[in-house]
C-alpha cells in the first residue's frame, strides 16, 4: 500500500503541476506579487545566484512532463539527461507576469507563407544576446548574462552562460559567435553582401574569442547602437559551429565530400538549405527545400537556442517542439517554455478564412497582418469567442514611393522631379484615409525615418506637404509637363498618357488605403490602377526593379537607426521592407562599375548617417546630424507618408501571463520584449 501511495503521489506531482504552492524551496513570485522579494539589477528577471540571494532560497529544477516526447520529435537529438544537466549552470530566472504557469498545450498561429507574415511567430521563440524589457527602453540580458563597453564604444564584450547548450545538447560557446560572424555573415558564398549592422561605416568588425564564455566585438570606430541591434534584430549573433561548420569548407576540409554523400553539390549547398542567404531564421529547412534528400542529412533544421525547434514543414505550415535545452526557468525552477509546442498555418490573401479562424478561437495569438479595418468584426465576436482585442499604436507608417531607377525614360524623369513627388503628396486625402482605414484614430503625417520622433525632429517635417490640396497638386503637375491636353481626365507626358500601375500586398498596408490613394491620384489626372499580389510576388518584383510604385510600411525607432543605416542608404531598406533606388544601390555596391549614380544629396545623407551612428545619443552633434537627416529625407520626399495608425493585437483569454503590449509593431521584434516563453494555456 505504501508503495502504491508513493507512485500516486509521484504522478500527481509530475502531472499537476507547477502551480503556486508546489513543493519548491522558492516562493512563487510574479510581477504582480513579488512576495517581498526585491528586484534585481534588471526588471522582471534575475541571474540565478542573484535570485537565490535575494529570495533566500535555492532553486530546484523541474521539467515539462512532455519534454521527452518533444525531444523525440526533433530528429537527430539523443536521449535526455536530467533537466538540471540540460540547463546552463547559470540559467536566466524569469519572473512570470501573473502566475506560475502550467505545462502543455499548443500555441496556434497564422502566417501568409514561408518567409511571409512569419515574424510574429518567430518572435515568440526568438532569443539574442540581449533584448529590450517591456518598457521598450531598458536593455536586459538574454542569451548573454551581461556585457561591457569600453570607454569609446569601440569594444563590446559579451559574457555568455556557462554550460549553455544548443537544442541538440551540444555546448554553446564563444566559438559559435565567431563562426557566425566570420564564416556565415562574411563569406560571400553564404551571404552575398554583408548586412550594414555587422559593419561600421562599411568596415567590418573583428570578433575575438577570449574564452568559452567571453567574446569581444572590436569595432573600427565607435558604434554605440550595436548593442541595441542585438536587442531588436531578428539576426541572431551566433550559429552552431558544431553542426553547420561540418559543411563549411573553411572549417572542415571534408565538407564537400560530406555534402556529396548527402546528395548535395558541395558544402555551401547544404548551408544554403539549412541557413539560406541571411540570418533570417525562417528560411525553408531541408524538409521543404530538399525533401528528396532529407533522409541523408542528420537533422531537419539546424540546432537552435530558441524556445522552440522546427520539426515539420509543408506547404500548409510548420510545427515546432519545445527546446529541451532552453536556458530560462521561472521563479520556482520550472524550465520554460510552459507551452509544449507551436503550430503555424499558412493563409495567404484570404482574409475571410483568417477572420473565421480568429472569431472561432482557433488561434492563440496574432498581431501581424491584422489591420484596424478588421477590429469591428473581431470586437463583435470577442465575448462569444472568449478572446481579447487590444488596439495599440504602431511605429512604422504606410508610405508610397516611386521607382527612381525605372527603365522607362519618361517615368524616370518624372519620378525624379521633386515637383511630381510634392504634387502626389498634396493629392492624398489623409483625413479620408484616417476615417476609412483607421476610424479616425490615426494621425496624418509625413514620413520621417525616425518613429516615434525624437526631440531633435522639427515638428514642421511631420506636416510637410500633407495638406489635401488637389489644385496645388495640379499646378505642380502642369509645371512638370504632365498636362491633360485632350480633356479626357488623363494627363500626358511627351504626348503619351501618363499612368501608374501599383502592385499591392495587404501585408504592407490596408487594402482600403491603397484604393483611396489610387483614386486620389486618378482624380488629379494620374490614372492609377492597382493589383493585389502575394507578399512573395511583391518582394520578387521589387528585387527585380520592376515596380513603378512602392507601398509598404516604413519607419524605425531611434535604437534601430543607431545600429543600421538602411533607411538612409539605397535601396533604403532590406529584402523584407520598402526598397526603391535599386540601381543607386548597385552603383554604390560596385563602386560605380554598374548601376546608376545617385544624386549628391543621397551620398551626403550616407555620410551623415554613418557619422550619426558613431555619436552618443543626446549630444549636440548627434542632435544636429539627426535633424539634418530628417530634413534631407523629408524635403526630398523620397517616401510619401500617409497616416500613423493603431492596429489590433488578438489573443485568446486562455493564454495566461499575456501582458499589455505598448505597441503593435515589428520594430522591437513583436513579442520579444514581453517574454512569451512564460505564456501558458489555462485549459
C-alpha positions as a printed Julia matrix, in Angstrom:
683×3 Matrix{Float64}:
   0.0    0.0     0.0
   2.78   2.43    0.88
   4.45   1.73   -2.46
   1.17   2.41   -4.31
   0.67   5.7    -2.45
   4.19   6.76   -3.33
   3.56   6.07   -7.04
   0.29   8.04   -6.95
   1.99  10.95   -5.19
   4.74  10.97   -7.79
   2.24  11.01  -10.66
   0.24  13.82   -9.08
   3.35  15.93   -8.71
   4.57  15.45  -12.28
   1.16  15.97  -13.89
  -0.33  18.76  -11.9
   1.89  20.72  -11.72
   3.54  23.59  -11.06
   1.05  25.93   -9.6
   1.89  28.35   -6.82
   2.42  26.47   -3.61
   4.17  23.45   -5.17
   7.0   21.86   -3.2
   9.7   24.24   -4.38
  12.01  25.85   -1.88
  11.39  29.24   -3.5
   8.28  31.37   -3.38
   6.1   31.61   -6.47
   6.86  35.27   -7.03
   5.36  37.05  -10.02
   5.45  40.56  -11.4
   2.0   41.13   -9.89
   3.08  39.78   -6.47
   6.77  39.85   -5.64
   6.05  38.47   -2.14
   8.58  40.8    -0.58
  11.45  39.72   -2.84
  13.4   42.71   -4.07
  14.01  43.35   -7.73
  17.42  42.6    -9.16
  19.75  44.52  -11.42
  17.32  44.2   -14.32
  13.5   44.34  -14.33
  11.47  41.11  -14.15
  14.42  38.74  -14.33
  17.43  37.59  -12.35
  20.63  35.7   -12.72
  20.46  32.5   -10.65
  22.89  33.49   -7.91
  21.28  36.92   -7.62
  17.79  35.43   -7.33
  18.69  32.84   -4.73
  20.42  35.5    -2.65
  17.5   37.95   -2.77
  14.78  35.28   -2.39
  16.77  33.47    0.33
  16.13  30.08   -1.21
  17.67  27.51   -3.52
  16.0   26.62   -6.78
  15.43  23.0    -7.69
  14.74  22.47  -11.37
  11.67  20.83  -12.91
  10.73  19.96  -16.46
   7.7   19.67  -18.71
   6.29  16.12  -18.33
   6.02  16.1   -22.16
   9.63  17.1   -22.78
  10.81  13.6   -23.71
   8.06  13.41  -26.33
   9.05  16.85  -27.66
  12.69  15.8   -27.8
  11.73  12.69  -29.75
  10.15  14.95  -32.4
  13.49  16.7   -33.01
  15.23  14.41  -35.49
  18.85  13.82  -34.6
  18.51  14.58  -30.89
  19.84  11.98  -28.48
  18.44  10.78  -25.18
  17.81  13.37  -22.5
  19.78  13.88  -19.32
  18.12  15.38  -16.26
  16.77  18.91  -16.54
  19.47  20.18  -14.17
  22.13  18.81  -16.53
  20.38  20.26  -19.6
  20.12  23.77  -18.22
  23.12  26.1   -18.09
  24.81  26.27  -14.71
  23.77  29.93  -14.93
  20.15  29.86  -16.2
  18.15  33.04  -16.6
  15.41  33.28  -13.95
  12.31  34.89  -15.46
   9.55  36.37  -13.3
   6.13  35.42  -14.75
   3.66  38.27  -15.1
   0.69  36.92  -13.13
   1.22  33.31  -12.06
   3.44  30.29  -12.23
   2.24  28.52  -15.34
   1.18  25.02  -16.19
   2.79  22.88  -18.82
   1.25  21.61  -22.01
  -0.9   22.69  -24.93
  -0.24  24.11  -28.37
   0.22  27.74  -29.37
  -1.62  28.05  -32.71
  -0.71  30.91  -35.02
  -1.21  32.12  -38.6
   1.15  33.36  -41.3
   0.95  34.01  -45.04
   3.6   31.61  -46.32
   7.23  30.72  -45.84
   9.08  33.97  -45.03
   5.82  35.91  -45.36
   3.99  37.16  -42.31
   6.04  34.9   -40.08
   7.86  37.33  -37.79
   5.02  37.19  -35.26
   5.6   33.5   -34.59
   9.36  33.87  -34.86
   9.28  36.45  -32.1
   7.57  34.07  -29.67
  10.59  31.77  -29.73
  13.33  34.32  -30.51
  16.48  34.92  -28.48
  19.57  37.07  -28.91
  22.39  38.31  -26.72
  20.1   40.91  -25.15
  16.57  42.27  -25.52
  14.53  45.32  -24.59
  12.45  44.95  -21.46
   8.73  45.56  -21.84
   9.22  49.26  -21.11
  10.91  49.41  -24.56
  13.68  51.48  -23.0
  15.8   49.19  -20.85
  18.17  46.66  -22.45
  18.44  43.48  -20.38
  20.43  40.21  -20.62
  19.11  37.26  -22.6
  21.46  34.69  -24.14
  24.31  36.73  -22.68
  24.28  37.16  -18.92
  25.99  40.52  -19.26
  28.01  42.88  -21.44
  30.59  45.62  -21.19
  31.54  48.55  -23.42
  34.93  50.19  -23.35
  35.08  53.95  -22.84
  34.88  54.98  -26.51
  32.34  52.36  -27.72
  34.83  50.53  -29.91
  34.82  47.25  -27.96
  31.7   45.37  -26.9
  32.25  42.28  -24.77
  29.52  39.71  -24.09
  29.65  37.28  -21.18
  27.86  34.03  -22.02
  26.27  31.47  -19.69
  28.45  28.62  -18.51
  27.01  25.28  -19.56
  24.58  26.72  -22.13
  23.64  24.14  -24.76
  22.16  24.08  -28.24
  18.83  22.31  -28.77
  20.68  19.07  -29.56
  22.7   19.2   -26.33
  25.99  20.4   -27.86
  27.85  23.13  -25.98
  27.2   26.74  -26.98
  30.41  28.77  -26.71
  32.06  31.96  -27.94
  33.34  29.98  -30.95
  29.74  29.89  -32.22
  29.7   33.69  -32.26
  32.95  33.96  -34.2
  31.84  31.22  -36.62
  28.58  33.08  -37.28
  30.35  36.37  -37.98
  33.41  35.19  -39.91
  32.14  32.11  -41.72
  28.44  32.77  -42.23
  27.99  36.53  -42.44
  31.28  37.41  -44.16
  31.65  34.51  -46.55
  30.28  35.68  -49.92
  29.33  32.08  -50.72
  26.88  32.17  -47.83
  25.86  35.82  -47.63
  26.42  37.75  -50.86
  26.51  41.18  -49.23
  27.2   41.79  -45.52
  24.48  43.49  -43.55
  25.19  47.08  -42.58
  24.63  46.41  -38.9
  27.55  43.97  -38.94
  29.85  46.77  -40.05
  30.79  50.29  -39.01
  30.53  52.74  -41.91
  31.14  49.88  -44.31
  34.12  48.39  -42.45
  33.87  45.01  -40.79
  34.48  44.37  -37.12
  36.67  41.69  -35.59
  35.3   39.03  -33.27
  37.73  37.85  -30.6
  37.17  34.71  -28.55
  38.53  35.4   -25.06
  37.41  32.06  -23.64
  34.4   29.75  -23.96
  32.07  32.23  -22.26
  33.59  35.57  -23.27
  33.53  37.09  -26.75
  34.52  40.58  -27.84
  33.41  42.65  -30.85
  36.24  45.01  -31.81
  34.94  47.9   -33.94
  36.94  50.04  -36.38
  35.16  53.11  -34.99
  32.58  53.88  -32.33
  29.1   52.44  -32.81
  27.09  52.68  -29.56
  24.0   51.32  -31.34
  25.48  47.85  -31.82
  24.01  46.75  -28.51
  20.51  47.92  -29.42
  20.84  46.0   -32.7
  21.16  42.75  -30.78
  18.22  43.83  -28.6
  15.82  44.25  -31.52
  17.05  42.38  -34.57
  15.89  39.01  -35.87
  19.55  38.49  -36.84
  20.95  36.34  -34.04
  24.62  36.77  -33.24
  25.55  33.09  -33.25
  25.29  29.91  -35.3
  26.02  26.27  -34.35
  29.59  25.69  -35.46
  29.48  22.06  -34.35
  26.73  21.39  -36.9
  26.92  23.94  -39.73
  30.71  24.04  -39.54
  31.0   20.47  -40.74
  29.63  21.65  -44.12
  31.8   24.77  -44.33
  34.98  24.23  -46.38
  36.95  26.71  -44.27
  36.1   24.81  -41.1
  36.08  21.22  -42.3
  38.35  20.07  -45.14
  35.95  17.18  -45.74
  32.88  19.44  -46.02
  32.27  18.96  -49.74
  32.55  15.19  -49.59
  30.21  15.1   -46.61
  27.74  17.16  -48.62
  28.05  14.93  -51.68
  27.37  11.89  -49.52
  24.08  13.58  -48.6
  23.24  14.23  -52.26
  24.3   17.89  -52.45
  26.72  19.54  -54.84
  29.02  20.84  -52.1
  29.08  22.07  -48.54
  27.77  25.51  -49.42
  24.67  23.9   -50.94
  23.94  22.27  -47.58
  24.5   25.59  -45.79
  22.09  27.21  -48.21
  19.5   24.51  -47.5
  19.79  24.96  -43.74
  20.71  28.61  -43.34
  19.64  30.37  -46.53
  21.32  33.58  -47.66
  20.61  35.54  -44.5
  20.37  35.35  -40.73
  16.59  35.14  -41.03
  15.69  32.02  -39.05
  12.57  31.23  -41.06
  14.1   30.2   -44.36
  12.78  26.87  -45.67
  14.5   23.96  -43.97
  15.7   20.81  -45.77
  12.3   19.33  -45.02
  10.9   21.5   -47.8
  13.81  22.67  -49.94
  15.46  19.25  -50.18
  12.63  16.87  -49.39
  14.03  14.08  -51.53
  17.41  14.29  -49.8
  16.39  14.97  -46.2
  16.99  11.4   -45.05
  20.65  11.82  -45.94
  21.0   14.83  -43.66
  21.37  14.39  -39.91
  18.79  16.99  -38.9
  15.67  18.59  -40.32
  16.66  22.06  -39.1
  19.92  23.3   -37.65
  20.2   23.39  -33.84
  18.81  26.44  -32.09
  18.95  28.36  -28.81
  15.33  29.43  -29.26
  12.4   28.29  -27.15
  11.06  26.06  -29.94
  12.63  23.99  -32.73
  11.16  23.4   -36.19
  10.11  19.75  -36.52
   7.77  19.71  -39.5
   7.33  21.88  -42.58
   4.99  21.6   -45.54
   3.34  23.98  -47.98
   0.47  24.27  -45.47
   2.53  25.36  -42.49
   5.02  24.38  -39.81
   5.15  22.65  -36.44
   7.54  23.3   -33.57
   8.57  21.4   -30.43
   9.76  22.9   -27.15
  13.54  23.1   -26.89
  14.54  20.61  -24.16
  17.74  22.6   -23.51
  16.16  26.06  -23.26
  18.01  28.28  -20.81
  15.19  30.04  -18.93
  13.43  28.98  -15.73
  10.67  30.57  -13.68
  10.94  31.64  -10.04
  10.22  28.09   -8.84
  12.73  26.46  -11.13
  10.4   25.2   -13.86
  12.16  25.12  -17.21
  10.48  27.3   -19.82
   8.65  27.4   -22.14
   5.44  26.27  -20.46
   3.6   25.61  -23.74
   4.73  22.3   -25.25
   4.54  23.06  -28.95
   3.52  25.53  -31.65
   1.77  25.31  -35.0
   1.84  27.83  -37.83
  -0.84  27.68  -40.52
  -0.3   29.47  -43.84
  -3.27  31.52  -45.12
  -2.42  33.9   -47.94
  -4.73  36.51  -49.49
  -7.79  35.07  -47.73
  -8.89  37.48  -45.05
 -12.27  35.77  -44.73
 -10.66  32.47  -43.68
  -8.22  34.25  -41.4
 -11.06  36.1   -39.68
 -13.09  32.91  -39.37
 -10.28  31.18  -37.53
  -9.85  34.16  -35.21
 -13.53  34.58  -34.37
 -13.82  30.8   -33.85
 -10.93  30.95  -31.35
  -8.76  28.63  -33.43
  -5.73  30.86  -32.87
  -3.99  31.73  -29.6
  -2.3   34.98  -30.65
  -1.98  37.23  -33.71
  -0.84  40.77  -34.43
   0.96  40.66  -37.79
  -1.31  41.22  -40.81
  -4.18  42.43  -38.61
  -5.24  45.81  -39.97
  -7.52  48.06  -37.95
 -10.27  47.55  -40.51
 -10.77  44.06  -39.04
 -11.22  45.34  -35.48
 -15.03  45.82  -35.53
 -15.66  42.23  -36.61
 -13.17  40.93  -34.08
 -14.61  43.03  -31.27
 -18.16  41.91  -32.09
 -17.17  38.28  -31.64
 -14.88  38.68  -28.63
 -17.32  37.68  -25.87
 -18.64  34.64  -27.71
 -15.17  33.57  -28.81
 -13.64  34.25  -25.38
 -10.76  36.27  -26.75
  -9.46  39.83  -26.33
  -8.57  42.52  -28.84
  -6.29  45.37  -27.81
  -5.86  48.42  -30.04
  -2.31  49.72  -29.8
  -0.29  52.37  -31.67
   2.11  51.31  -34.37
   5.63  52.54  -35.1
   6.11  52.33  -38.86
   3.59  54.06  -41.11
   2.29  53.26  -44.61
   4.27  55.12  -47.24
   4.26  55.36  -51.02
   7.24  55.94  -53.26
   8.3   55.72  -56.87
  10.92  53.73  -58.71
  13.67  56.31  -59.18
  15.62  53.93  -61.41
  12.8   52.7   -63.63
  13.76  51.74  -67.18
  11.03  53.85  -68.79
  12.8   57.13  -69.6
   9.71  59.33  -69.29
   8.69  57.89  -65.93
  12.26  58.05  -64.73
  12.37  61.77  -65.5
   9.01  62.41  -63.84
   9.67  60.33  -60.71
  12.98  62.09  -60.12
  11.35  65.55  -60.32
  10.7   66.8   -56.78
   7.67  68.75  -58.03
   5.98  65.5   -59.06
   6.56  63.97  -55.62
   5.24  67.11  -53.92
   2.15  67.01  -56.13
   1.47  63.37  -55.37
   1.76  64.05  -51.65
  -0.63  67.02  -51.83
  -3.09  64.92  -53.84
  -3.57  62.4   -50.98
  -6.6   62.92  -48.75
  -5.12  61.7   -45.48
  -8.19  62.63  -43.46
 -10.29  60.34  -45.64
  -7.73  57.56  -45.2
  -7.76  58.11  -41.45
 -11.54  57.77  -41.3
 -11.83  54.83  -43.69
  -8.82  52.76  -42.63
  -8.29  53.88  -39.03
 -11.77  55.03  -37.86
 -10.33  58.47  -37.11
  -7.85  57.07  -34.58
  -4.7   57.75  -36.63
  -2.53  60.8   -37.14
  -1.93  62.1   -40.69
   1.77  62.79  -41.08
   4.66  62.9   -43.46
   7.26  60.17  -43.45
  10.33  60.89  -41.39
  12.69  57.99  -40.83
  12.61  58.19  -37.03
   9.47  56.8   -35.44
   8.49  57.85  -32.86
  10.05  61.25  -33.48
  12.97  62.09  -31.13
  13.24  65.56  -29.64
  15.61  66.75  -32.38
  12.88  66.43  -35.04
  11.32  69.76  -36.02
   7.55  69.21  -35.96
   7.19  71.02  -39.27
   8.5   67.95  -41.04
   5.67  65.8   -39.71
   3.34  68.17  -41.58
   5.46  68.71  -44.69
   3.25  68.72  -47.82
   0.43  66.74  -46.17
  -2.42  69.23  -46.75
  -5.02  67.83  -49.13
  -4.76  70.35  -51.98
  -5.66  68.91  -55.41
  -5.49  72.37  -57.02
  -1.9   72.92  -55.86
  -1.07  69.39  -56.94
  -2.46  70.13  -60.41
  -0.32  73.23  -60.81
   2.8   71.31  -59.87
   1.94  68.54  -62.34
   1.44  71.17  -65.05
   4.88  72.57  -64.25
   6.41  69.11  -64.6
   4.91  68.83  -68.07
   2.08  66.48  -67.15
  -0.94  68.08  -68.84
  -4.38  66.91  -69.93
  -4.37  68.31  -73.45
  -7.43  66.43  -74.76
  -9.69  66.84  -71.72
 -10.17  63.09  -71.08
  -9.04  63.43  -67.46
  -5.7   61.69  -68.02
  -2.54  63.75  -68.12
   0.01  63.19  -70.86
   3.78  63.46  -70.88
   5.65  63.93  -74.16
   2.35  63.36  -75.93
   1.55  60.0   -74.29
  -0.95  59.22  -71.49
   0.89  59.01  -68.16
  -0.46  56.19  -65.98
   0.72  54.35  -62.89
   0.41  50.66  -62.05
   0.61  49.57  -58.41
   1.21  46.04  -57.17
  -0.16  45.73  -53.68
   0.16  43.24  -50.79
  -2.06  43.55  -47.74
   0.88  42.66  -45.51
   2.3   46.06  -46.43
  -0.69  48.29  -45.69
  -4.51  48.17  -45.62
  -6.31  47.46  -48.88
  -8.62  50.43  -48.45
  -5.63  52.77  -48.18
  -4.23  51.57  -51.5
  -7.66  52.05  -53.08
  -8.04  55.6   -51.76
  -4.57  56.74  -52.84
  -5.12  55.27  -56.3
  -8.4   57.22  -56.51
  -6.78  60.46  -55.26
  -4.04  60.26  -57.86
  -6.51  59.4   -60.61
  -8.6   62.42  -59.6
  -5.69  64.78  -60.32
  -5.13  63.19  -63.74
  -2.55  60.49  -62.96
  -4.61  57.39  -63.72
  -3.56  54.77  -61.19
  -4.56  51.13  -61.2
  -3.61  48.54  -58.63
  -3.45  44.78  -58.46
  -3.32  42.68  -55.31
  -0.43  40.2   -55.28
   1.1   37.91  -52.71
   3.85  39.18  -50.47
   6.38  36.97  -52.21
   5.31  38.26  -55.65
   5.63  41.84  -54.45
   9.1   41.32  -52.99
  10.3   39.46  -56.07
   9.15  42.28  -58.36
  10.73  44.84  -56.03
  14.06  42.99  -56.11
  13.92  42.84  -59.92
  13.37  46.62  -60.15
  10.03  46.01  -61.87
   7.69  48.04  -59.65
   6.57  51.51  -60.68
   5.08  52.4   -57.31
   6.23  51.01  -53.99
   3.87  50.83  -51.0
   4.71  49.34  -47.61
   5.05  50.41  -44.0
   8.25  52.19  -43.09
   9.98  53.83  -40.15
  12.2   52.73  -37.27
  12.75  53.81  -33.66
  15.97  55.54  -32.69
  17.6   52.4   -31.18
  17.3   50.59  -34.52
  18.61  53.52  -36.54
  21.62  53.72  -34.23
  22.58  50.24  -35.36
  21.64  50.13  -39.04
  21.84  52.81  -41.73
  19.47  51.05  -44.14
  16.73  53.72  -44.15
  19.21  56.27  -45.49
  21.24  54.19  -47.94
  19.87  52.91  -51.28
  17.82  50.79  -51.73
  16.64  52.23  -48.36
  15.79  49.0   -46.52
  16.25  45.24  -46.58
  14.51  42.5   -48.57
  11.55  42.4   -46.2
  10.94  46.15  -46.24
  10.2   49.09  -48.55
  13.01  49.39  -51.12
  13.49  51.55  -54.19
  16.52  53.12  -55.84
  17.76  49.64  -56.71
  20.22  50.83  -59.34
  21.56  53.5   -57.0
  22.33  50.66  -54.61
  24.03  48.7   -57.4
  26.21  51.71  -58.24
  27.3   52.02  -54.61
  27.86  48.27  -54.22
  30.03  48.08  -57.35
  31.91  51.35  -56.78
  30.4   52.77  -59.93
  31.09  49.8   -62.19
  27.37  49.34  -62.86
  24.06  50.83  -61.85
  23.08  54.49  -61.7
  24.94  57.2   -59.8
  22.71  58.61  -57.05
  22.2   62.36  -56.57
  24.61  64.24  -54.35
  22.08  64.62  -51.54
  21.9   60.82  -51.29
  25.66  60.41  -50.88
  25.69  63.28  -48.37
  22.95  61.51  -46.41
  25.03  58.31  -46.33
  27.97  60.21  -44.84
  25.67  61.81  -42.27
  24.06  58.56  -41.08
  27.45  56.87  -40.78
  28.73  59.7   -38.61
  25.46  59.83  -36.65
  25.93  56.21  -35.61
  29.33  56.95  -34.05
  27.94  59.62  -31.7
  26.48  59.42  -28.22
  22.73  59.94  -28.32
  21.64  63.3   -26.98
  24.91  65.09  -27.64
  24.74  68.36  -29.55
  26.44  66.88  -32.6
  24.14  63.85  -32.56
  21.04  66.04  -32.41
  22.36  68.29  -35.16
  23.03  65.39  -37.52
  19.74  63.7   -36.64
  17.85  66.86  -37.54
  19.78  67.15  -40.8
  18.94  63.55  -41.75
  15.25  64.22  -41.22
  15.38  67.42  -43.27
  17.19  65.77  -46.19
  14.88  62.77  -46.34
  11.62  64.66  -45.87
  12.29  67.72  -48.04
  13.19  65.42  -50.92
  10.06  63.3   -50.34
  11.83  60.09  -51.23
   8.92  58.44  -49.45
   5.43  59.89  -49.01
   3.82  59.22  -45.65
   0.1   58.92  -45.05
  -1.34  58.11  -41.61
   0.25  56.75  -38.46
  -2.45  54.45  -37.21
  -3.02  51.85  -34.49
  -3.58  48.14  -35.05
  -5.23  45.25  -33.19
  -3.49  42.64  -31.06
  -5.52  39.44  -30.65
  -5.16  36.72  -28.03
  -7.38  34.02  -26.58
  -8.28  34.6   -22.94
  -6.97  31.14  -22.03
  -3.5   32.39  -22.94
  -2.25  33.43  -19.5
   0.61  35.71  -18.45
  -0.19  37.75  -21.53
   0.7   41.39  -20.77
  -0.49  44.63  -22.32
   1.79  45.45  -25.23
   2.96  49.04  -25.62
   2.86  48.92  -29.41
   1.51  46.77  -32.22
   4.69  46.72  -34.24
   7.58  44.78  -35.67
  10.29  47.24  -34.69
  11.1   45.84  -31.22
  10.59  42.38  -32.69
   6.93  41.99  -31.82
   6.53  39.77  -28.72
  10.24  39.66  -27.86
  10.1   42.28  -25.05
   7.1   40.53  -23.44
   8.74  37.16  -22.65
   6.31  34.84  -24.48
   8.16  31.82  -23.08
   6.19  32.35  -19.83
   2.81  32.37  -21.56
   0.73  29.31  -20.72
  -2.67  27.85  -21.59
  -5.14  27.62  -18.72
  -7.1   24.7   -20.14
